Structures are given as C-alpha cells and as structure tokens.
Amino acid sequence: MITDPPTDDDEVQPQPSRPLLEARNVEKGFGDGRILTGLDLTVEEGELLTLMGPNGVGKSVLLSCLAGSTDPDSGSIELFDGQSPTEARSATSVMLQGQSIDPDLTGRENLQFYGDIHPRATGDWRSIADQLELTDDLDRPAREYSGGMERKLELTIALAVDADCYLLDEPTAELDLSMIQVVHDLLLEYRGDGKTILVTSHAPLDAGIADRIAFVRGGRTVATGEPSALLEALPPVVRVRGDMPPESAFLGGRLFQRGDEIRGFLSPSAGLETIENAVEREREHVTVDRDPPSYTDLFNYYTYVSPIDADGPSTVADESDRSDGERTERLEQ
Ligand SMILES: Nc1ncnc2c1ncn2[C@@H]1O[C@H](COP(=O)(O)OP(=O)(O)OP(=O)(O)O)[C@@H](O)[C@H]1O
C-alpha cells in the first residue's frame, strides 16, 4: 500500500490541557476550627496530580469534598464540565482512608460489595490484588488486616472501577518501599491509559510520579507546578556536614537534619561564606556546599519555610514559639 508522505497537518499536535476538576475558593471547618480557607485547585484531564501537605493540613477533608462525601461550607467544586461531585460519582472512583472497608466482611466480600454497587466496577480486582500481594489474605475478615493491608484493599476497591477520574487519599500510606513502587507503577499505568488521577500524600517519594504537584498549607494551595519547575524555583539548598551552622543564615531560621547532614535554604542576606566562616572549618570533616534540591527539600520548603498569607489559619505553627532544638526537623525521605 502506498501512503502519502506525511505533511505538517499529520504531526501530532499537543492537546491543550482541559480542566477535569475545578475547586474554587473552597472553605471547610469543624466547630471553631477552619481547615480549608479558600482553596483553589485545578486537575487537568489525563494528568496525575499529587496533592502534598503535612499531617492534619486538610488533604483528606478536601478529598471528601471533591468526592461529594462532605459538603464544603462555601466555594464551588465542578467535575467534567459543570457536574457537582455527587453528579460525577458514576465516572469517578474514590479511595478515602479508613472509610470504605466493612471490618465484619472478608476482603473478598468487601470487593464483591463495591463491585455490586459501582456501575463501572470491573473484574480487574483479581490482578490488582495479585500485584499488591493481597490475594492470600482476601478470605480473612478485614478486622484482622494491618494498616498496610487495609490500604491495599481500599486501593484495590478504587482501582477495580473503570472510572475517568480517580481520587485517592494517601494510597501509599503504611506501605513498604517495594509495595510503594508497585502502587506507583499501577498509577502510572492508569495515567498512561488516559485516566485522570489525584493522589494525596505527605511522602516526598510520591512527588516523583506526578505530572504536577500542588502544596497545601494554611488551608490553601500555596504552590502548583511540574516537579522539575518547582525544584528549579527553590532557593539554594545548602548542605552542612560535621558541624551545626548558624540558623540565621537560613530562610526562616529553619534547619533540617537528614542522616548525618544538616540542610536548609540559603537566606539572600547570607552567602555560603557566611556559613563557612561560622562553622569550624579547621576540622577536616566539616563541609559546606550547595546541593541539588531533592523532593524532601521541596516538601520541607512548602511545608515549613515558604511565606504564607498573614491571614492564614491558626493550624500553622508559630515559629517564635519553638525552641532552637525544635527548629531542626528530622525528616527522612
Ligand atoms: N469530622 C471531623 N470533625 C472534626 N474535625 C475533623 C473532622 N475531619 C477532619 N477533622 C480535622 O481536620 C483537620 C484536617 O484533617 P485531614 O484528615 O484532612 O488531614 P490530612 O492532611 O489528610 O492529614 P494526614 O496526612 O495526617 O492524613 C485535622 O485537624 C482533623 O482533626
């Protein structure tokens, strides 16, 4: 068969991104505590977005609102060009931590229950449970499951639906490193099939699979972007080994310990030499250098260091209340 030579028109043009989920100015509180304080978030069709933030910042509360399980106090949430979260349910699959499993049923019975109620449930749970090494435990009552096994069952329930959009609350929580890799591979496979995925996480490890990352702090989204762009935009990261550097040379006066090194973000008012002069350089094992930023640095910056609006909620720790010792965070990747 003879085909025409390719023309410019035949070239695959990049598709303009199209929002599949849009949350605008979402507010949510419980009693006097304000958790979400005007949060904006857009998830583009076909992307894998990782929503990151520290414990208790409101990631699960937001996911509940996006899934239609909880109503926001104010603001708007639309999926699929104008549908409310409730209207979008048949095209969405949701994993909410600790909320879907009936402990009195076995894992298999839980899967059957959800298979019966979701209009787009599939038999894919068999292969997903296999990949997550859950198959041998499916006939045990779910009340006997460990935390990691519960997460695996919840994820199997959610991924066994042929949805257009997956909203997954910390799918890698409580999993060991090899299992996190399996989950990442599964998510990337779904993403490769054109599915739209929103994952919440406080583990820097989950940043690497994202098309975009959104950071939540003080009830709002404080930064959104592609991982590489966010890493590039970070202030210089300084690594000190062998001595305690002066906090004043670092943004926010914050130091982070990782293994045997102290890391932080260089303050513009201080140069590398400020730190070099302050540490005991004559000691051979003391080193001060700039280091390429890691995802842990990215997480630390947007969680503890980046500026936040003065009218942010009280959930943000007041730095002046902390002792010097508490300013050195120990966060492992
Ligand atoms: N039903 C509720 N009633 C009262 N407070 C609640 C309720 N649900 C959540 N909260 C509070 O809202 C805040 C945010 O909780 P949320 O579970 O969304 O945090 P998170 O970012 O998902 O944290 P983690 O990473 O630890 O899972 C917490 O202070 C929590 O105690």
The ligand as an ORCA input file, in Angstrom:
! r2SCAN-3c Opt
* xyz 0 1
  N     -15.253     15.130     61.064
  C     -14.356     15.932     61.630
  N     -14.654     16.629     62.742
  C     -13.753     17.456     63.314
  N     -12.506     17.663     62.833
  C     -12.155     16.990     61.729
  C     -13.057     16.090     61.067
  N     -12.414     15.580     59.983
  C     -11.181     16.129     59.984
  N     -11.033     16.972     61.017
  C      -9.829     17.768     61.322
  O      -9.436     18.423     60.128
  C      -8.003     18.539     60.091
  C      -7.502     18.032     58.768
  O      -7.664     16.617     58.765
  P      -7.266     15.752     57.484
  O      -7.568     14.332     57.841
  O      -7.925     16.306     56.274
  O      -5.703     15.999     57.397
  P      -4.682     15.369     56.356
  O      -3.992     16.497     55.675
  O      -5.357     14.389     55.476
  O      -3.674     14.660     57.356
  P      -2.860     13.255     57.257
  O      -1.732     13.497     56.303
  O      -2.385     13.049     58.648
  O      -3.817     12.200     56.790
  C      -7.483     17.799     61.310
  O      -7.204     18.731     62.318
  C      -8.644     16.905     61.713
  O      -8.648     16.658     63.092
*
